[in-house]
Amino acid sequence: MDGWGGGLVDMIGGFPKRVWRGLPWALCVAALCGGGEAGVASEAILPPAPVIAPTPAAPVAAAPAARTAYAYPVAPTAAVMAASFYGMEEAPRGNALLRQAMLDAHNDERAALRLAPLAWDDALAADAARYAEEMARTGAYRHSARASRTIPSGENLWMGPRRLSSYQVMAQAFLNEKADFIPTAKLPDFSRTGHWQQVAHYTQMIWRGTQKVGCALGEGRDYDYLVCRYFPAGNAFGKGPFDADEATLAMASPGEGPR
């Protein structure tokens, strides 16, 4: 995928562990997406790479021998980009900021596609908050069980280093999947990669029949966990995001929402 990829993986995948305490070498900032009526949960988290010790670079003749220079396996420009995203400061936080950022990201894209805007739903947000807090507490990054959702709904997940990313960056991770989306195809064939899970966050955002959204962020010791819930749920197998509303509404009966 172009741009940021499936999250911030391309941007900060090689950020040195000695700079951000508690983070693995291969830093994974990724998104999980809801499946269809078959209830398949797909993960986009990359497996952590082995820790690679920095290798001393060859001495530079013109430089004084005051300290040793190091050459890292990943070009430092990626790390610098990540570290300077907020100038090493914490990203802004707050429920009002989260709500506005998510509504803007979803509805700007929907408006560009001539789709009705989503309304914010406090009940969905509260349901999302319960699960976001659970992931933050346990560190288990995976989809919630459908039966645990107070409201039958679709679910988009994101995780990343604590307070590094803005809400806009989180939403952009979903939007970037548009690059691989085939607008004329149906689930499970609407991804150019051959894996529908790699565009399903984006398709849930623009699903015509979805009317409401509610999101919440859980903050763990090292990671943030974003949960967005959608009603009625999208990503119904055999359907596309631009199908008639009735097709999606029929999928929203209790216990039948996609994971």
ROTORDO-495115 format. One record per residue (C-alpha): residue number from 0; residue in one letter; x, y, z. Coordinates in Angstrom, 3 decimals, padded with zeros to 6 digits. Layout:
<tilos>
{tilo NUM, a, {X, Y, Z}}
...
</tilos>
This chain:
<tilos>
{tilo 0, m, {000.000, 000.000, 000.000}}
{tilo 1, d, {001.138, 003.532, -000.685}}
{tilo 2, g, {001.660, 006.273, 001.827}}
{tilo 3, w, {001.515, 005.222, 005.445}}
{tilo 4, g, {000.679, 001.615, 004.667}}
{tilo 5, g, {-001.646, -000.258, 006.989}}
{tilo 6, g, {-000.835, 002.014, 009.905}}
{tilo 7, l, {002.507, 003.467, 010.938}}
{tilo 8, v, {004.448, 000.267, 010.303}}
{tilo 9, d, {006.311, 001.702, 007.310}}
{tilo 10, m, {007.083, 004.903, 009.159}}
{tilo 11, i, {008.429, 003.651, 012.468}}
{tilo 12, g, {009.090, -000.022, 011.921}}
{tilo 13, g, {012.764, 000.322, 012.770}}
{tilo 14, f, {012.713, 002.827, 015.607}}
{tilo 15, p, {015.603, 001.919, 017.951}}
{tilo 16, k, {014.522, 000.251, 021.161}}
{tilo 17, r, {016.965, 002.295, 023.199}}
{tilo 18, v, {015.039, 005.474, 022.306}}
{tilo 19, w, {011.521, 004.302, 023.189}}
{tilo 20, r, {011.733, 002.225, 026.362}}
{tilo 21, g, {009.509, -000.832, 026.404}}
{tilo 22, l, {008.949, -001.035, 022.643}}
{tilo 23, p, {010.058, -003.972, 020.474}}
{tilo 24, w, {012.588, -003.453, 017.703}}
{tilo 25, a, {010.063, -004.128, 014.959}}
{tilo 26, l, {007.435, -001.687, 016.124}}
{tilo 27, c, {003.989, -002.729, 014.920}}
{tilo 28, v, {001.309, -000.114, 014.508}}
{tilo 29, a, {-001.466, -001.866, 012.717}}
{tilo 30, a, {-005.177, -002.268, 012.302}}
{tilo 31, l, {-007.551, -005.147, 012.797}}
{tilo 32, c, {-010.651, -005.275, 010.690}}
{tilo 33, g, {-014.113, -006.717, 010.985}}
{tilo 34, g, {-015.005, -009.696, 008.867}}
{tilo 35, g, {-018.315, -010.693, 007.358}}
{tilo 36, e, {-021.115, -012.922, 008.534}}
{tilo 37, a, {-018.723, -015.856, 008.749}}
{tilo 38, g, {-017.242, -014.179, 011.832}}
{tilo 39, v, {-013.614, -014.250, 010.700}}
{tilo 40, a, {-011.240, -011.979, 012.634}}
{tilo 41, s, {-008.183, -010.946, 010.642}}
{tilo 42, e, {-004.996, -009.581, 012.118}}
{tilo 43, a, {-002.668, -007.130, 010.440}}
{tilo 44, i, {-000.039, -007.046, 013.188}}
{tilo 45, l, {003.407, -007.942, 011.941}}
{tilo 46, p, {005.402, -010.500, 013.968}}
{tilo 47, p, {008.238, -008.901, 015.912}}
{tilo 48, a, {011.614, -009.175, 014.265}}
{tilo 49, p, {014.676, -010.415, 016.167}}
{tilo 50, v, {016.526, -007.733, 018.070}}
{tilo 51, i, {019.554, -006.671, 016.052}}
{tilo 52, a, {022.389, -004.942, 017.845}}
{tilo 53, p, {023.674, -001.749, 016.201}}
{tilo 54, t, {026.790, -002.266, 014.129}}
{tilo 55, p, {029.662, 000.228, 014.509}}
{tilo 56, a, {030.183, 002.126, 011.287}}
{tilo 57, a, {033.546, 002.602, 009.664}}
{tilo 58, p, {035.423, 005.607, 011.125}}
{tilo 59, v, {034.887, 008.856, 009.259}}
{tilo 60, a, {038.244, 010.463, 008.574}}
{tilo 61, a, {037.028, 014.054, 008.742}}
{tilo 62, a, {035.189, 013.591, 012.035}}
{tilo 63, p, {036.867, 013.938, 015.431}}
{tilo 64, a, {037.120, 010.743, 017.462}}
{tilo 65, a, {034.996, 012.116, 020.270}}
{tilo 66, r, {032.319, 009.408, 020.006}}
{tilo 67, t, {031.489, 006.270, 018.041}}
{tilo 68, a, {029.029, 006.509, 015.149}}
{tilo 69, y, {026.507, 003.712, 014.600}}
{tilo 70, a, {024.810, 002.428, 011.474}}
{tilo 71, y, {021.355, 000.975, 012.128}}
{tilo 72, p, {019.682, -001.711, 009.988}}
{tilo 73, v, {016.851, 000.732, 009.206}}
{tilo 74, a, {017.621, 004.170, 007.817}}
{tilo 75, p, {017.413, 006.722, 010.641}}
{tilo 76, t, {015.199, 008.977, 008.550}}
{tilo 77, a, {012.226, 006.735, 009.370}}
{tilo 78, a, {012.963, 006.994, 013.066}}
{tilo 79, v, {013.452, 010.733, 012.854}}
{tilo 80, m, {010.101, 011.071, 011.094}}
{tilo 81, a, {008.364, 009.157, 013.849}}
{tilo 82, a, {010.168, 010.861, 016.708}}
{tilo 83, s, {009.536, 014.340, 015.364}}
{tilo 84, f, {005.871, 013.794, 014.544}}
{tilo 85, y, {005.020, 015.748, 017.675}}
{tilo 86, g, {008.547, 016.934, 018.376}}
{tilo 87, m, {008.967, 014.123, 020.937}}
{tilo 88, e, {005.921, 015.514, 022.743}}
{tilo 89, e, {002.747, 013.621, 023.529}}
{tilo 90, a, {-000.045, 013.768, 020.962}}
{tilo 91, p, {-003.143, 015.726, 022.034}}
{tilo 92, r, {-005.824, 013.676, 023.767}}
{tilo 93, g, {-009.427, 014.153, 024.876}}
{tilo 94, n, {-012.894, 012.774, 024.161}}
{tilo 95, a, {-014.011, 015.863, 022.247}}
{tilo 96, l, {-010.903, 015.767, 020.051}}
{tilo 97, l, {-011.380, 012.060, 019.397}}
{tilo 98, r, {-015.017, 012.482, 018.444}}
{tilo 99, q, {-014.327, 015.352, 016.044}}
{tilo 100, a, {-011.307, 013.717, 014.436}}
{tilo 101, m, {-013.149, 010.468, 013.792}}
{tilo 102, l, {-016.281, 012.151, 012.467}}
{tilo 103, d, {-014.191, 014.350, 010.174}}
{tilo 104, a, {-012.164, 011.430, 008.825}}
{tilo 105, h, {-015.197, 009.244, 008.210}}
{tilo 106, n, {-017.543, 011.892, 006.858}}
{tilo 107, d, {-015.051, 013.715, 004.651}}
{tilo 108, e, {-014.422, 010.439, 002.833}}
{tilo 109, r, {-018.118, 009.593, 002.696}}
{tilo 110, a, {-018.934, 013.049, 001.341}}
{tilo 111, a, {-016.348, 012.606, -001.415}}
{tilo 112, l, {-018.190, 009.409, -002.378}}
{tilo 113, r, {-021.628, 011.059, -002.083}}
{tilo 114, l, {-022.602, 008.888, 000.856}}
{tilo 115, a, {-024.659, 010.015, 003.834}}
{tilo 116, p, {-022.606, 011.100, 006.862}}
{tilo 117, l, {-022.300, 008.984, 009.976}}
{tilo 118, a, {-023.740, 010.235, 013.254}}
{tilo 119, w, {-021.821, 009.888, 016.500}}
{tilo 120, d, {-023.454, 007.477, 018.910}}
{tilo 121, d, {-022.604, 007.719, 022.609}}
{tilo 122, a, {-023.810, 004.179, 023.308}}
{tilo 123, l, {-021.474, 002.770, 020.653}}
{tilo 124, a, {-018.636, 004.891, 022.040}}
{tilo 125, a, {-019.287, 003.624, 025.572}}
{tilo 126, d, {-019.319, 000.037, 024.334}}
{tilo 127, a, {-016.064, 000.706, 022.464}}
{tilo 128, a, {-014.526, 002.253, 025.587}}
{tilo 129, r, {-015.153, -000.852, 027.658}}
{tilo 130, y, {-013.281, -003.002, 025.191}}
{tilo 131, a, {-010.507, -000.451, 024.581}}
{tilo 132, e, {-009.869, -000.350, 028.328}}
{tilo 133, e, {-009.829, -004.148, 028.463}}
{tilo 134, m, {-007.173, -004.340, 025.744}}
{tilo 135, a, {-005.141, -001.619, 027.459}}
{tilo 136, r, {-005.313, -003.528, 030.737}}
{tilo 137, t, {-004.513, -006.975, 029.357}}
{tilo 138, g, {-002.362, -006.082, 026.358}}
{tilo 139, a, {-004.356, -008.602, 024.280}}
{tilo 140, y, {-004.885, -006.995, 020.864}}
{tilo 141, r, {-007.648, -008.905, 019.105}}
{tilo 142, h, {-011.289, -008.515, 018.115}}
{tilo 143, s, {-013.953, -008.680, 020.773}}
{tilo 144, a, {-016.398, -011.576, 020.780}}
{tilo 145, r, {-019.651, -010.658, 019.067}}
{tilo 146, a, {-021.640, -011.790, 022.092}}
{tilo 147, s, {-019.784, -009.297, 024.289}}
{tilo 148, r, {-020.952, -006.274, 022.303}}
{tilo 149, t, {-023.904, -004.561, 023.933}}
{tilo 150, i, {-024.998, -003.344, 020.502}}
{tilo 151, p, {-024.591, -005.653, 017.467}}
{tilo 152, s, {-021.970, -003.750, 015.500}}
{tilo 153, g, {-018.955, -003.841, 013.242}}
{tilo 154, e, {-015.535, -003.165, 014.725}}
{tilo 155, n, {-012.307, -001.512, 013.585}}
{tilo 156, l, {-009.213, -001.691, 015.791}}
{tilo 157, w, {-005.879, 000.102, 015.811}}
{tilo 158, m, {-002.900, 000.034, 018.160}}
{tilo 159, g, {000.290, 002.036, 018.426}}
{tilo 160, p, {002.884, 003.401, 020.851}}
{tilo 161, r, {001.319, 005.291, 023.721}}
{tilo 162, r, {000.576, 008.940, 022.933}}
{tilo 163, l, {002.761, 009.035, 019.830}}
{tilo 164, s, {-000.014, 009.213, 017.207}}
{tilo 165, s, {-002.758, 011.767, 016.779}}
{tilo 166, y, {-006.358, 010.678, 016.286}}
{tilo 167, q, {-006.049, 011.807, 012.671}}
{tilo 168, v, {-003.121, 009.429, 012.119}}
{tilo 169, m, {-005.154, 006.565, 013.564}}
{tilo 170, a, {-008.044, 007.218, 011.182}}
{tilo 171, q, {-005.636, 007.676, 008.287}}
{tilo 172, a, {-004.382, 004.133, 008.832}}
{tilo 173, f, {-007.867, 002.941, 007.866}}
{tilo 174, l, {-008.216, 005.407, 004.979}}
{tilo 175, n, {-004.905, 004.374, 003.422}}
{tilo 176, e, {-006.406, 000.993, 002.566}}
{tilo 177, k, {-008.314, 002.746, -000.225}}
{tilo 178, a, {-005.256, 002.258, -002.449}}
{tilo 179, d, {-006.007, -001.480, -002.664}}
{tilo 180, f, {-009.808, -001.270, -002.754}}
{tilo 181, i, {-011.718, -002.381, -005.884}}
{tilo 182, p, {-014.932, -000.278, -005.897}}
{tilo 183, t, {-016.869, -002.514, -008.291}}
{tilo 184, a, {-016.196, -005.792, -006.472}}
{tilo 185, k, {-017.960, -007.557, -003.606}}
{tilo 186, l, {-016.598, -009.064, -000.407}}
{tilo 187, p, {-014.393, -011.163, -000.393}}
{tilo 188, d, {-013.052, -010.004, -003.776}}
{tilo 189, f, {-012.737, -006.246, -003.296}}
{tilo 190, s, {-009.004, -006.086, -002.509}}
{tilo 191, r, {-006.318, -005.811, -005.169}}
{tilo 192, t, {-004.014, -007.766, -002.879}}
{tilo 193, g, {-006.301, -010.793, -002.909}}
{tilo 194, h, {-006.862, -010.434, 000.842}}
{tilo 195, w, {-010.116, -008.642, 001.668}}
{tilo 196, q, {-008.958, -008.114, 005.259}}
{tilo 197, q, {-006.410, -005.590, 004.015}}
{tilo 198, v, {-009.107, -003.128, 002.930}}
{tilo 199, a, {-011.919, -003.981, 005.354}}
{tilo 200, h, {-011.265, -001.091, 007.733}}
{tilo 201, y, {-011.751, 001.316, 004.849}}
{tilo 202, t, {-014.849, -000.434, 003.519}}
{tilo 203, q, {-016.443, -000.368, 006.969}}
{tilo 204, m, {-015.846, 003.386, 007.098}}
{tilo 205, i, {-017.646, 003.941, 003.787}}
{tilo 206, w, {-020.294, 001.200, 004.004}}
{tilo 207, r, {-023.468, 002.788, 002.663}}
{tilo 208, g, {-025.842, 001.156, 005.111}}
{tilo 209, t, {-023.830, 002.087, 008.207}}
{tilo 210, q, {-025.421, 005.048, 009.958}}
{tilo 211, k, {-023.649, 005.493, 013.298}}
{tilo 212, v, {-020.142, 005.327, 014.720}}
{tilo 213, g, {-018.645, 005.523, 018.188}}
{tilo 214, c, {-014.950, 005.291, 019.043}}
{tilo 215, a, {-012.824, 005.206, 022.180}}
{tilo 216, l, {-009.160, 004.982, 023.098}}
{tilo 217, g, {-007.634, 002.836, 025.811}}
{tilo 218, e, {-004.169, 003.770, 027.077}}
{tilo 219, g, {-001.953, 000.954, 028.260}}
{tilo 220, r, {001.494, 001.229, 029.782}}
{tilo 221, d, {003.214, 001.250, 026.382}}
{tilo 222, y, {000.454, 001.215, 023.769}}
{tilo 223, d, {-002.759, 002.962, 022.766}}
{tilo 224, y, {-005.732, 000.869, 021.634}}
{tilo 225, l, {-008.400, 002.441, 019.426}}
{tilo 226, v, {-011.798, 000.795, 019.044}}
{tilo 227, c, {-014.455, 002.040, 016.618}}
{tilo 228, r, {-017.910, 000.455, 016.548}}
{tilo 229, y, {-020.339, 000.771, 013.613}}
{tilo 230, f, {-024.100, 000.306, 013.340}}
{tilo 231, p, {-025.446, -001.276, 011.287}}
{tilo 232, a, {-022.350, -003.359, 010.691}}
{tilo 233, g, {-020.747, -003.419, 007.261}}
{tilo 234, n, {-018.486, -005.909, 005.492}}
{tilo 235, a, {-021.210, -008.431, 004.734}}
{tilo 236, f, {-019.996, -011.277, 002.543}}
{tilo 237, g, {-021.357, -011.149, -000.994}}
{tilo 238, k, {-022.005, -007.417, -000.686}}
{tilo 239, g, {-020.101, -004.257, -001.529}}
{tilo 240, p, {-019.927, -000.985, 000.397}}
{tilo 241, f, {-022.086, 000.805, -002.164}}
{tilo 242, d, {-024.972, -001.693, -002.160}}
{tilo 243, a, {-028.463, -000.576, -001.154}}
{tilo 244, d, {-029.069, 000.171, 002.519}}
{tilo 245, e, {-031.529, -002.674, 002.913}}
{tilo 246, a, {-028.829, -005.261, 002.262}}
{tilo 247, t, {-026.809, -004.027, 005.223}}
{tilo 248, l, {-029.790, -003.476, 007.495}}
{tilo 249, a, {-030.738, -007.110, 007.010}}
{tilo 250, m, {-027.325, -008.100, 008.396}}
{tilo 251, a, {-027.778, -006.139, 011.630}}
{tilo 252, s, {-029.990, -008.550, 013.562}}
{tilo 253, p, {-028.735, -009.388, 017.083}}
{tilo 254, g, {-025.771, -011.744, 017.109}}
{tilo 255, e, {-025.222, -011.551, 013.367}}
{tilo 256, g, {-022.967, -008.519, 013.116}}
{tilo 257, p, {-019.584, -009.143, 011.509}}
{tilo 258, r, {-016.459, -009.408, 013.591}}
</tilos>
